[in-house]
Amino acid sequence: MRRLLTLGSCVALLACGDSTSPPPFPAVAGTYRMDITFSDFPPSVVNASGTITIAQASRNAPDLTGSASVIVTIGGDNVAVTQLTNASVTEAGVIRFRLTPPNSSSTWGFDGTVTASGMSGTHVLFGSTSSFPGTFTATRQ
């Protein structure tokens, strides 16, 4: 009877999972200082920088939310970007999000890899007739 009870306890533990195992998704919540460059333009013509803040309700789910305070400089004119949307992270630490583009007919997507100190990757600003790729780095504050 004791052996049957022990076997039953083991089966119950397996069914519930190991409560000591770490959450599957990396911790990405926080504020990051971003620097964004565009491949086809020198930083003196087009660049962007500022901060993004990412919220993570649970490390057991991929969904993220957040906000942005990024200034895009295009030929000396500044455009403020304040929204971060469609954000998620994979178990392997691949992060994706969108920033509101400088104009309403565009989309601006970011794909990167999360590290202990921040993240880095690529972005593409899609306009109505062309696209503008580049890279970004984001340092955890």
C-alpha positions as CSV (number, residue, x, y, z in Angstrom):
1,M,0.0,0.0,0.0
2,R,2.9,2.4,0.9
3,R,4.5,1.7,-2.5
4,L,1.2,2.5,-4.3
5,L,0.8,5.7,-2.4
6,T,4.4,6.8,-3.3
7,L,3.8,6.0,-7.0
8,G,0.6,8.0,-6.9
9,S,2.4,11.0,-5.3
10,C,5.0,10.9,-8.0
11,V,2.4,10.8,-10.8
12,A,0.6,13.7,-9.2
13,L,3.8,15.7,-9.0
14,L,4.5,15.0,-12.7
15,A,1.1,16.1,-13.7
16,C,1.4,19.4,-11.9
17,G,4.9,20.2,-13.0
18,D,7.9,21.2,-11.1
19,S,7.1,24.4,-9.2
20,T,10.8,25.1,-8.7
21,S,11.6,25.4,-12.5
22,P,12.2,28.9,-13.7
23,P,9.5,30.6,-15.9
24,P,10.0,29.8,-19.6
25,F,10.2,33.4,-20.9
26,P,13.1,35.8,-20.1
27,A,12.6,38.8,-17.9
28,V,12.4,41.8,-20.2
29,A,10.4,44.3,-18.1
30,G,12.1,47.6,-17.7
31,T,13.2,50.8,-19.3
32,Y,15.7,50.7,-22.2
33,R,17.7,53.5,-23.8
34,M,17.4,53.1,-27.6
35,D,19.6,54.2,-30.5
36,I,18.2,53.6,-34.0
37,T,20.1,53.9,-37.3
38,F,18.8,53.6,-40.9
39,S,20.9,51.6,-43.4
40,D,20.4,54.0,-46.3
41,F,21.1,57.3,-44.5
42,P,23.8,58.7,-42.4
43,P,22.9,59.5,-38.8
44,S,23.3,63.2,-39.6
45,V,20.3,62.9,-42.0
46,V,18.0,60.4,-40.2
47,N,18.3,58.9,-36.8
48,A,16.2,58.1,-33.7
49,S,16.8,57.8,-30.0
50,G,15.0,57.8,-26.7
51,T,13.6,55.3,-24.3
52,I,11.1,52.4,-24.4
53,T,9.5,50.9,-21.3
54,I,8.4,47.3,-21.4
55,A,5.9,45.7,-19.0
56,Q,5.6,42.0,-18.6
57,A,2.6,40.7,-16.8
58,S,4.0,37.2,-16.5
59,R,7.1,35.3,-17.4
60,N,4.9,32.4,-18.2
61,A,3.4,34.1,-21.3
62,P,5.0,35.8,-24.3
63,D,2.8,38.9,-24.3
64,L,4.3,42.3,-23.5
65,T,3.0,45.9,-23.3
66,G,4.8,49.2,-23.1
67,S,5.3,52.7,-24.1
68,A,7.9,54.8,-25.9
69,S,9.5,58.2,-25.8
70,V,11.6,58.2,-29.0
71,I,12.5,61.2,-31.1
72,V,13.0,60.6,-34.8
73,T,15.1,63.2,-36.5
74,I,14.6,63.5,-40.3
75,G,16.6,66.2,-42.0
76,G,16.6,68.4,-38.9
77,D,12.8,67.9,-38.1
78,N,11.9,66.0,-35.0
79,V,8.9,63.7,-34.7
80,A,7.9,62.2,-31.3
81,V,7.0,58.5,-31.1
82,T,5.1,57.5,-28.0
83,Q,3.5,54.1,-28.5
84,L,4.9,50.6,-28.3
85,T,2.5,47.9,-29.6
86,N,2.3,44.3,-30.7
87,A,5.1,43.3,-28.3
88,S,6.1,39.7,-27.5
89,V,9.1,37.7,-26.5
90,T,10.0,34.0,-27.2
91,E,11.4,31.5,-24.8
92,A,14.7,31.8,-26.7
93,G,14.8,35.6,-26.0
94,V,13.7,36.9,-29.5
95,I,11.7,40.1,-29.0
96,R,9.3,41.7,-31.5
97,F,7.4,45.0,-31.2
98,R,6.2,48.0,-33.2
99,L,6.6,51.7,-32.6
100,T,4.1,54.1,-33.9
101,P,5.6,55.4,-37.1
102,P,6.3,59.1,-37.8
103,N,3.2,59.2,-40.1
104,S,-0.1,57.3,-40.2
105,S,0.5,55.6,-43.5
106,S,3.6,53.7,-42.2
107,T,4.3,50.7,-40.0
108,W,7.6,50.3,-38.0
109,G,8.6,46.9,-36.8
110,F,11.5,45.8,-34.6
111,D,13.0,42.3,-34.2
112,G,15.8,41.7,-31.8
113,T,17.5,39.5,-29.2
114,V,17.3,40.1,-25.5
115,T,20.5,39.9,-23.4
116,A,21.2,40.6,-19.8
117,S,22.3,44.2,-20.6
118,G,19.5,45.0,-23.1
119,M,18.6,44.1,-26.7
120,S,19.7,44.6,-30.2
121,G,18.4,43.8,-33.7
122,T,16.9,45.2,-36.8
123,H,14.0,47.3,-37.7
124,V,12.1,48.3,-40.9
125,L,10.0,51.4,-41.4
126,F,7.5,50.6,-44.1
127,G,6.1,53.6,-45.9
128,S,3.3,53.6,-48.5
129,T,5.8,53.2,-51.4
130,S,9.2,52.2,-49.9
131,S,10.9,50.7,-46.8
132,F,13.8,51.9,-44.7
133,P,15.7,49.2,-42.8
134,G,18.3,49.6,-40.1
135,T,19.5,48.5,-36.7
136,F,18.9,49.3,-33.1
137,T,20.4,48.8,-29.7
138,A,18.6,49.2,-26.5
139,T,20.5,49.3,-23.2
140,R,18.7,48.4,-20.0
141,Q,18.6,51.3,-17.6
